[in-house]
Amino acid sequence: MKKALLPALTALFILFVLNFISQFVYTRFDLTEDGRFTLSNEAVDIISSFEKPVIVDVLLDGELPPEFAKLRTETKQILEEFASGNNQIKFNFIDPLEDSGSAEQTMAELQGLGLTPAQITVEDNGSMSQDIVFPWALVNYDNKTVKVPLLKNKLGASSEERVNNSVQQLEYAFADAFSKISIKEKKQIAIVKGNGELDDIYIADFLTTLRDYYNIGAITLDSVETNPQGTLDQLKQYDLAIIAKPTQAFSDGEKFVMDQFMVNGGKSVWLMDQVTMELDSLLNENGNAVALPRELNLTDFFFRYGVRLNADLVNDMYFTQIVLATGEGSDSQYNPVPWMYHPMVFPKTNHPIVNNIEALRFQFAGSIDTLANAYHKEILLTSSPLSRLEGTPKVVDLNIISQTPDKEKFNNGNKALAVLITGKFTSAYKNRIKPLKLDRSKDDGSASAMLVISDGDLIKNQIRNGRPLELGYDKWTNNYYGNKEFLLNSINFMLDDKGLINIRSKKVAIPFLDQKKIAAQKTKWQLMNIGVPVVLTLVFGFLFSYYRKRSYSK
């Protein structure tokens, strides 16, 4: 009897000891293949500075469709990881539409805060219904509030695919929010003016987004003519410069000032249109206009840094739509039509800047050639394989929408549209006569980066009633594109010294049930899950009864 009790007593003693130790020692083990529940070092560094409570309100509770229930579960698990890394992080889940009597008012208030709901079509046994979900979280810290989008939109993706993409970005989304509320000293970004760049209202949404991370100021290159040294000294105070769709030629002095800014370590983003063509020109000029090369006097400048922007137009079979009006007055109808001069660009690399972002919309984009030199060049975006180039001058006519394109001609694709150049920059004016005199000008500089994009409108937001709309949103087709995310990722990548952008590279695979198989094999699995246990119980009972009778009948 004592020998029989010994294993049980030993097990109880071990459990008691483990329970006692667990009160003083706490650890977590991530046994998943993809390390889903292990925070990146960058994320751990970001949350380590919190000394006051951080409250996270997640608007994902109540009855949810299955895929959003998964998103809620994954959100809870990633927040548990953040909370285990810093006990100042607290979170709770809220059902914003729990009170059906005030649901409409609550929805209006949430949308007023910029929290856009997701409308989900739910199919169950052939019947369809619509659910409204607010896939957002609010991070509150020290009188600051940051919105966190939990659902990542992707054109053409099913609800399950969207949730899967969203789960992959949860760690980045919350790390990004924690980074925003913990920033104490912001880096500086200059918006370069003076050469016919986009007006502020057309880049207002992106600038508003940038202000969460950086301080922003304007630099006008007009002063180069009278005070080149002062302009350069002022420009050197900034970490990065954005040149958004210049339409007027740069003087040699202006190029030299920008060159010296870059050689001294300044980063830059160049959004360039090498062809003069606007959709408004077509609509206002009886449906056709001439596309002409735009002379910006930057060819030699970019050439020395290893790229050449061509004065051509990309036609792409993967296109976005434009909306044209037919009829007059009250009989007017607005119809979306295909427009091959506005490529829909899908990222094809795993670079952290473009990893898992939405398709982008380019408008009258040209191609970029990369040239062999000492700089490292990364092609971030290209046209599709089914694209071609049209040279300029070129008459562009809206009537092409009624013509069937010859697919055989779209065989010269994969043209570079955005190129990131990194390395130790050498002046484009090395071994050349300098256009003006600058104090302590350099021929060889430190490590830097520049991003060249062959479409100035990539940063341009639309306007409604005199107010800027979100960058990437097309008010005519109601589609969202990834323009803002791409540009923001690019700037974060070039300026981010915490490596936050690297969190985007993390891959998480979420298994989903096959709804078609569920519908087709529903009865079979119901019988297996309900009938088989009952049958096994009856068989076991019969055998046990039979065994007892045979044993005791003797």
VMD Tcl script that draws the C-alpha trace (Angstrom):
set ca {
  {0.00 0.00 0.00}
  {2.82 2.40 0.85}
  {4.58 1.64 -2.43}
  {1.35 2.42 -4.33}
  {0.98 5.82 -2.62}
  {4.61 6.84 -3.13}
  {4.30 7.97 -6.84}
  {1.16 9.96 -6.05}
  {2.80 11.68 -3.10}
  {5.91 12.43 -5.16}
  {3.78 14.02 -7.92}
  {1.89 16.14 -5.37}
  {5.16 17.28 -3.81}
  {6.58 18.29 -7.22}
  {3.40 20.21 -8.06}
  {3.56 21.99 -4.70}
  {7.20 22.99 -5.24}
  {6.52 24.24 -8.80}
  {3.50 26.22 -7.59}
  {5.57 27.78 -4.80}
  {8.40 28.74 -7.20}
  {5.94 30.19 -9.72}
  {4.94 32.85 -7.17}
  {8.44 34.31 -7.41}
  {9.59 33.38 -10.93}
  {7.56 34.16 -14.05}
  {8.52 33.22 -17.58}
  {6.86 32.54 -20.92}
  {7.79 30.04 -23.60}
  {7.04 30.62 -27.28}
  {6.75 27.20 -28.90}
  {5.33 28.47 -32.21}
  {7.32 27.81 -35.36}
  {7.16 31.45 -36.52}
  {7.94 33.01 -33.13}
  {4.55 34.68 -33.12}
  {4.61 35.49 -29.41}
  {8.21 36.68 -29.17}
  {8.64 40.44 -29.41}
  {11.40 41.85 -31.58}
  {14.30 43.51 -29.79}
  {13.25 46.83 -31.33}
  {9.76 46.51 -29.83}
  {11.20 45.67 -26.40}
  {13.44 48.74 -26.56}
  {10.49 50.99 -27.43}
  {8.33 49.98 -24.46}
  {11.19 49.93 -21.96}
  {10.98 53.70 -21.38}
  {7.38 53.79 -20.07}
  {7.27 54.82 -16.41}
  {3.58 55.76 -16.33}
  {0.53 53.61 -17.13}
  {-0.18 53.05 -20.82}
  {-3.85 52.21 -21.38}
  {-4.83 50.40 -24.58}
  {-8.55 50.29 -25.46}
  {-9.30 47.70 -28.14}
  {-12.66 48.10 -29.90}
  {-12.99 44.40 -30.69}
  {-15.39 42.68 -28.33}
  {-18.84 41.13 -28.42}
  {-20.16 38.88 -31.15}
  {-17.72 38.92 -34.06}
  {-17.41 37.01 -37.35}
  {-14.95 34.09 -37.05}
  {-12.06 35.81 -38.81}
  {-12.41 38.90 -36.59}
  {-12.62 36.69 -33.52}
  {-9.19 35.41 -34.60}
  {-7.98 39.00 -34.95}
  {-9.23 39.73 -31.44}
  {-7.45 36.66 -30.07}
  {-4.19 37.54 -31.81}
  {-4.47 41.16 -30.64}
  {-4.95 40.02 -27.06}
  {-1.96 37.71 -27.26}
  {0.39 40.36 -28.69}
  {-0.75 42.85 -26.04}
  {-0.06 40.24 -23.37}
  {3.49 40.05 -24.72}
  {3.87 43.83 -24.55}
  {2.41 43.84 -21.02}
  {4.84 41.13 -19.93}
  {7.69 43.31 -21.26}
  {6.52 46.34 -19.24}
  {3.87 46.06 -16.54}
  {2.87 49.68 -17.12}
  {0.99 48.55 -20.23}
  {-2.65 47.74 -19.48}
  {-5.34 46.82 -21.99}
  {-9.03 46.11 -22.16}
  {-11.48 45.09 -24.85}
  {-14.61 47.11 -25.55}
  {-17.70 46.48 -27.64}
  {-18.52 49.98 -28.93}
  {-21.91 48.85 -30.27}
  {-22.96 46.92 -27.18}
  {-25.79 49.38 -26.43}
  {-28.05 48.96 -29.47}
  {-30.09 52.02 -28.47}
  {-27.17 54.39 -28.97}
  {-25.33 52.43 -31.66}
  {-25.88 55.01 -34.41}
  {-24.68 57.87 -32.22}
  {-21.62 55.86 -31.15}
  {-20.80 55.02 -34.76}
  {-21.01 58.70 -35.71}
  {-18.73 59.69 -32.83}
  {-16.16 57.02 -33.69}
  {-16.15 58.00 -37.35}
  {-15.74 61.62 -36.28}
  {-12.52 60.52 -34.56}
  {-11.33 59.01 -37.82}
  {-12.12 55.40 -36.84}
  {-13.56 53.96 -40.03}
  {-15.75 50.85 -39.57}
  {-15.37 47.68 -41.61}
  {-18.49 46.25 -43.20}
  {-18.31 42.49 -43.29}
  {-20.49 40.16 -45.36}
  {-21.20 37.00 -43.39}
  {-22.39 33.85 -45.15}
  {-24.02 31.09 -43.13}
  {-25.79 28.16 -44.77}
  {-26.49 30.15 -47.90}
  {-27.88 33.23 -46.13}
  {-26.03 36.56 -46.24}
  {-25.87 39.25 -43.58}
  {-23.91 42.45 -42.97}
  {-21.92 43.12 -39.80}
  {-20.18 46.34 -38.79}
  {-16.89 46.08 -36.92}
  {-14.53 48.77 -35.65}
  {-11.09 47.14 -35.92}
  {-9.23 49.85 -34.01}
  {-7.34 50.35 -30.78}
  {-6.60 53.56 -28.87}
  {-3.30 53.89 -27.00}
  {-3.43 56.47 -24.19}
  {-0.34 57.77 -22.40}
  {0.46 60.99 -20.60}
  {-2.47 62.94 -22.12}
  {-1.66 61.61 -25.60}
  {-3.87 59.31 -27.67}
  {-2.76 57.40 -30.77}
  {-5.12 55.48 -33.06}
  {-4.01 51.99 -34.07}
  {-5.64 50.41 -37.16}
  {-5.90 46.67 -36.57}
  {-7.33 45.75 -39.98}
  {-5.07 46.06 -42.98}
  {-6.93 46.60 -46.24}
  {-5.74 44.90 -49.39}
  {-7.39 45.26 -52.78}
  {-9.17 42.09 -53.88}
  {-8.44 40.24 -50.64}
  {-11.08 38.19 -48.83}
  {-11.91 38.90 -45.19}
  {-9.71 35.99 -44.12}
  {-6.78 37.23 -46.20}
  {-7.18 40.73 -44.80}
  {-7.16 39.42 -41.25}
  {-4.11 37.28 -41.99}
  {-2.28 40.34 -43.37}
  {-3.43 42.31 -40.32}
  {-2.14 39.73 -37.84}
  {1.29 39.90 -39.45}
  {1.36 43.65 -38.76}
  {0.01 43.69 -35.20}
  {3.40 43.90 -33.52}
  {4.46 46.70 -35.87}
  {1.14 48.55 -35.45}
  {1.39 48.64 -31.65}
  {5.16 49.21 -31.61}
  {4.60 52.14 -33.96}
  {1.92 53.57 -31.66}
  {4.11 53.12 -28.56}
  {6.95 54.80 -30.44}
  {4.78 57.81 -31.31}
  {3.70 58.46 -27.73}
  {7.23 58.01 -26.37}
  {9.10 60.31 -28.79}
  {10.83 63.07 -26.86}
  {13.17 64.53 -29.48}
  {11.95 64.52 -33.08}
  {14.12 64.58 -36.15}
  {13.72 67.35 -38.71}
  {12.23 67.15 -42.20}
  {12.42 69.96 -44.76}
  {9.81 70.51 -47.49}
  {11.79 72.05 -50.33}
  {10.06 74.85 -52.26}
  {10.98 77.29 -54.99}
  {10.75 75.20 -58.15}
  {7.01 74.88 -58.65}
  {6.47 72.03 -56.20}
  {3.01 70.92 -55.06}
  {1.07 73.40 -52.95}
  {0.76 72.54 -49.27}
  {-2.92 71.60 -49.49}
  {-2.03 68.74 -51.87}
  {0.49 67.25 -49.44}
  {-1.38 68.24 -46.27}
  {-2.48 64.74 -45.26}
  {1.00 63.30 -45.52}
  {2.51 66.22 -43.61}
  {-0.09 65.72 -40.87}
  {0.95 62.08 -40.61}
  {4.64 62.97 -40.54}
  {4.12 65.36 -37.60}
  {3.45 62.36 -35.36}
  {7.10 61.38 -35.86}
  {9.05 64.42 -37.01}
  {9.27 68.20 -36.94}
  {8.56 69.76 -40.34}
  {9.76 73.01 -41.87}
  {9.92 74.65 -45.29}
  {13.07 75.62 -47.18}
  {12.88 77.85 -50.27}
  {15.71 77.51 -52.76}
  {14.99 80.92 -54.25}
  {17.40 82.38 -51.69}
  {20.31 80.39 -53.18}
  {20.87 83.16 -55.72}
  {21.45 85.83 -53.06}
  {22.59 83.80 -50.04}
  {23.75 80.29 -50.99}
  {25.74 79.70 -47.81}
  {22.83 80.73 -45.58}
  {20.47 78.46 -47.50}
  {22.81 75.49 -47.13}
  {23.39 76.17 -43.43}
  {19.66 76.29 -42.88}
  {19.14 73.11 -44.89}
  {21.82 71.29 -42.89}
  {19.67 71.64 -39.78}
  {17.31 69.08 -41.27}
  {17.78 65.33 -41.44}
  {15.77 64.74 -44.61}
  {14.39 66.82 -47.48}
  {11.28 66.12 -49.56}
  {11.08 67.51 -53.08}
  {7.47 66.98 -54.19}
  {6.87 67.29 -57.94}
  {8.96 70.27 -59.06}
  {7.78 71.78 -62.34}
  {10.44 74.47 -62.85}
  {14.09 73.91 -63.75}
  {16.74 73.93 -61.01}
  {19.63 76.31 -61.39}
  {23.17 74.96 -61.11}
  {23.51 76.77 -57.78}
  {20.36 75.13 -56.39}
  {21.60 71.71 -57.51}
  {24.94 72.30 -55.83}
  {23.29 73.28 -52.53}
  {21.14 70.12 -52.60}
  {24.23 68.11 -53.53}
  {26.17 69.45 -50.53}
  {23.21 68.77 -48.24}
  {23.25 65.12 -49.33}
  {27.05 64.78 -49.20}
  {26.91 66.03 -45.61}
  {24.60 63.15 -44.66}
  {21.19 64.63 -45.44}
  {18.62 62.15 -46.76}
  {16.25 63.08 -49.57}
  {13.05 61.94 -51.28}
  {12.60 63.06 -54.89}
  {9.13 62.72 -56.41}
  {9.64 63.60 -60.06}
  {7.48 64.02 -63.17}
  {9.65 63.99 -66.27}
  {6.59 64.45 -68.50}
  {4.05 67.27 -68.44}
  {0.66 65.56 -68.40}
  {-2.31 65.88 -66.05}
  {-5.69 64.18 -66.11}
  {-7.35 67.59 -65.68}
  {-5.70 68.68 -68.93}
  {-7.48 65.88 -70.79}
  {-10.83 66.67 -69.21}
  {-10.52 70.39 -69.94}
  {-9.10 70.09 -73.48}
  {-11.81 68.13 -75.29}
  {-10.39 64.81 -74.22}
  {-6.85 65.01 -75.58}
  {-3.58 66.73 -74.78}
  {0.08 66.48 -75.75}
  {2.49 64.90 -73.28}
  {5.83 66.70 -73.47}
  {9.21 66.11 -71.78}
  {9.73 68.35 -68.77}
  {13.15 69.98 -68.50}
  {14.20 70.25 -64.86}
  {17.98 70.48 -65.43}
  {18.56 67.49 -63.12}
  {19.69 64.83 -65.62}
  {23.40 65.17 -64.83}
  {22.64 65.43 -61.11}
  {20.78 62.10 -60.94}
  {23.21 60.51 -63.40}
  {26.10 60.98 -60.97}
  {24.06 59.28 -58.25}
  {23.33 56.29 -60.49}
  {19.83 56.79 -61.92}
  {18.27 58.24 -65.05}
  {14.64 59.39 -65.18}
  {13.23 58.90 -68.65}
  {10.76 61.20 -70.38}
  {8.29 58.43 -71.19}
  {4.93 57.14 -69.95}
  {4.20 53.70 -68.52}
  {1.15 51.89 -69.92}
  {0.11 49.00 -67.71}
  {-2.50 46.25 -68.06}
  {-2.69 46.33 -64.26}
  {-4.32 49.72 -63.98}
  {-6.42 51.84 -61.69}
  {-9.66 53.43 -62.78}
  {-10.68 56.99 -63.47}
  {-14.25 58.27 -63.43}
  {-15.77 60.05 -66.43}
  {-19.09 61.88 -66.60}
  {-21.63 61.11 -69.31}
  {-24.80 63.08 -69.95}
  {-25.61 66.64 -68.95}
  {-27.11 68.36 -65.95}
  {-29.26 66.16 -63.73}
  {-28.87 63.28 -66.19}
  {-25.10 63.11 -65.62}
  {-23.71 59.72 -64.70}
  {-20.23 59.00 -63.38}
  {-18.73 55.76 -64.60}
  {-15.38 54.22 -63.65}
  {-13.30 53.27 -66.69}
  {-9.90 51.59 -67.06}
  {-6.95 53.94 -67.51}
  {-3.64 52.33 -68.40}
  {-1.67 55.54 -67.78}
  {-2.42 55.10 -64.05}
  {-0.65 51.84 -63.13}
  {-1.67 49.82 -60.10}
  {1.68 48.83 -58.65}
  {2.09 45.77 -56.44}
  {5.33 45.49 -54.44}
  {7.32 42.44 -55.52}
  {10.19 42.43 -52.99}
  {10.42 41.62 -49.29}
  {12.17 44.88 -48.47}
  {10.87 46.25 -45.13}
  {9.62 49.41 -46.85}
  {7.20 47.58 -49.15}
  {6.61 44.33 -47.28}
  {2.88 43.61 -46.94}
  {1.66 47.04 -48.08}
  {-1.36 47.74 -50.24}
  {-1.11 48.28 -54.00}
  {-0.05 51.81 -54.97}
  {-1.55 54.15 -57.52}
  {0.82 55.90 -59.95}
  {-0.38 58.59 -62.37}
  {1.40 59.26 -65.67}
  {4.56 57.67 -64.32}
  {7.80 57.33 -66.23}
  {10.53 54.71 -66.05}
  {13.85 54.84 -64.21}
  {17.12 53.34 -65.41}
  {19.77 52.35 -62.88}
  {23.42 52.93 -63.77}
  {26.48 51.06 -62.60}
  {28.47 52.91 -59.92}
  {29.62 52.49 -56.32}
  {26.22 53.14 -54.74}
  {23.85 50.38 -53.66}
  {20.55 50.65 -55.52}
  {17.39 48.85 -54.44}
  {14.44 48.85 -56.87}
  {11.45 49.06 -54.55}
  {8.62 49.33 -57.08}
  {8.21 48.29 -60.70}
  {5.44 48.19 -63.27}
  {3.80 44.84 -63.95}
  {5.18 42.34 -66.50}
  {2.26 43.35 -68.74}
  {3.33 46.93 -69.30}
  {5.10 48.98 -71.95}
  {6.62 52.42 -72.48}
  {5.41 55.26 -74.71}
  {7.86 57.93 -75.73}
  {7.14 61.64 -75.76}
  {6.01 63.94 -77.32}
  {2.80 61.93 -77.39}
  {-0.89 62.79 -77.90}
  {-2.88 61.25 -75.06}
  {-6.57 60.80 -75.88}
  {-9.42 59.70 -73.62}
  {-10.90 57.75 -76.52}
  {-8.41 54.95 -75.90}
  {-10.73 53.66 -73.16}
  {-13.11 52.44 -75.87}
  {-10.37 50.56 -77.70}
  {-9.34 47.00 -76.95}
  {-5.62 47.00 -76.08}
  {-3.32 44.74 -78.05}
  {-1.93 42.51 -75.29}
  {0.97 41.38 -77.46}
  {2.40 44.90 -77.31}
  {2.53 44.83 -73.49}
  {5.62 42.69 -73.36}
  {8.29 45.06 -72.06}
  {7.34 45.37 -68.42}
  {8.90 45.39 -64.96}
  {10.12 48.98 -65.37}
  {11.62 50.57 -62.26}
  {9.38 53.25 -60.71}
  {11.05 53.81 -57.32}
  {14.73 53.34 -56.51}
  {16.45 53.65 -53.11}
  {20.11 54.70 -53.32}
  {22.40 54.25 -50.32}
  {26.11 54.54 -49.63}
  {28.81 57.08 -48.89}
  {27.83 59.92 -51.19}
  {30.34 61.59 -53.45}
  {29.53 65.05 -54.77}
  {28.07 65.19 -58.26}
  {30.43 68.16 -58.73}
  {33.62 66.33 -57.81}
  {36.34 67.10 -60.35}
  {34.05 69.72 -61.89}
  {33.93 73.49 -61.72}
  {31.66 74.46 -58.83}
  {28.77 76.74 -59.85}
  {29.20 78.87 -56.70}
  {31.41 79.19 -53.65}
  {30.43 77.49 -50.41}
  {32.43 77.29 -47.19}
  {33.81 73.84 -46.41}
  {32.24 72.20 -49.46}
  {32.91 68.47 -49.67}
  {33.71 66.14 -52.52}
  {33.44 62.96 -50.45}
  {30.87 62.63 -47.72}
  {29.35 60.31 -45.18}
  {26.74 57.58 -45.54}
  {23.38 58.81 -46.75}
  {20.30 57.72 -48.71}
  {18.05 59.12 -51.40}
  {14.78 57.79 -52.78}
  {13.87 58.62 -56.38}
  {10.25 58.11 -57.51}
  {9.09 58.61 -61.08}
  {5.71 60.10 -60.18}
  {5.27 63.42 -58.40}
  {1.59 62.72 -57.72}
  {2.36 59.72 -55.53}
  {2.34 62.12 -52.55}
  {-0.65 64.16 -53.71}
  {-3.95 63.87 -51.81}
  {-7.32 64.71 -53.30}
  {-9.49 67.55 -52.05}
  {-13.19 67.66 -51.17}
  {-14.99 70.89 -50.23}
  {-11.66 72.65 -49.86}
  {-10.29 70.08 -47.43}
  {-7.58 67.50 -48.05}
  {-8.60 63.85 -48.07}
  {-6.45 60.98 -46.85}
  {-3.48 60.27 -49.09}
  {-4.16 57.12 -51.09}
  {-7.95 57.52 -51.02}
  {-9.68 58.04 -54.37}
  {-12.95 59.86 -53.83}
  {-14.22 58.88 -57.29}
  {-13.91 55.11 -56.96}
  {-13.87 54.90 -53.14}
  {-10.68 52.81 -53.28}
  {-7.73 53.01 -50.92}
  {-4.16 52.66 -52.14}
  {-0.90 52.24 -50.25}
  {0.77 55.51 -51.27}
  {0.91 56.98 -47.78}
  {2.15 53.79 -46.16}
  {4.91 53.45 -48.74}
  {6.15 57.01 -48.31}
  {5.93 56.85 -44.53}
  {7.78 53.54 -44.44}
  {10.44 54.99 -46.73}
  {11.07 57.98 -44.48}
  {10.97 55.84 -41.33}
  {13.47 53.48 -42.92}
  {15.87 56.28 -43.82}
  {15.58 58.09 -40.47}
  {14.63 55.39 -37.98}
  {17.56 54.71 -35.66}
  {15.56 52.23 -33.54}
  {15.01 49.82 -36.38}
  {11.23 50.02 -35.96}
  {10.72 49.38 -39.66}
  {12.45 45.99 -39.35}
  {9.52 44.69 -37.31}
  {7.51 44.76 -40.54}
  {9.53 41.85 -41.89}
  {8.11 39.43 -39.34}
  {5.98 36.71 -40.92}
  {3.05 35.13 -39.09}
  {0.92 32.40 -40.67}
  {-2.66 32.11 -39.42}
  {-4.55 28.94 -40.40}
  {-8.19 29.40 -41.38}
  {-10.93 26.83 -41.82}
  {-12.02 26.19 -45.41}
  {-15.62 27.45 -45.49}
  {-16.46 25.50 -48.67}
  {-15.32 22.24 -47.10}
  {-17.25 23.07 -43.95}
  {-20.45 23.51 -45.94}
  {-19.86 20.39 -48.07}
  {-18.81 18.09 -45.21}
  {-20.85 19.53 -42.39}
  {-23.03 16.44 -41.86}
  {-20.06 14.06 -41.97}
  {-18.15 15.90 -39.28}
  {-21.25 16.37 -37.11}
  {-21.77 12.59 -37.17}
  {-18.12 11.97 -36.40}
  {-18.02 14.44 -33.51}
  {-21.37 13.46 -32.01}
  {-22.18 9.96 -33.26}
  {-18.77 8.29 -32.95}
  {-18.32 9.14 -29.21}
  {-21.83 7.84 -28.49}
  {-21.19 4.60 -30.39}
  {-17.83 4.12 -28.67}
  {-19.46 4.67 -25.28}
  {-22.15 2.07 -26.04}
  {-19.56 -0.42 -27.32}
  {-17.37 0.11 -24.28}
  {-20.38 -0.26 -21.96}
  {-21.44 -3.48 -23.66}
  {-17.91 -4.93 -23.50}
  {-17.50 -3.90 -19.88}
  {-20.87 -5.43 -18.96}
  {-20.01 -8.59 -20.85}
  {-16.63 -8.80 -19.10}
  {-18.24 -8.38 -15.65}
  {-20.78 -11.11 -16.36}
  {-18.11 -13.55 -17.48}
  {-15.83 -12.70 -14.58}
  {-18.39 -12.96 -11.77}
  {-20.50 -15.79 -13.26}
  {-17.61 -18.11 -12.45}
}
mol new
graphics top color blue
foreach p $ca { graphics top sphere $p radius 0.5 }
foreach p [lrange $ca 0 end-1] q [lrange $ca 1 end] { graphics top cylinder $p $q radius 0.2 }
display resetview
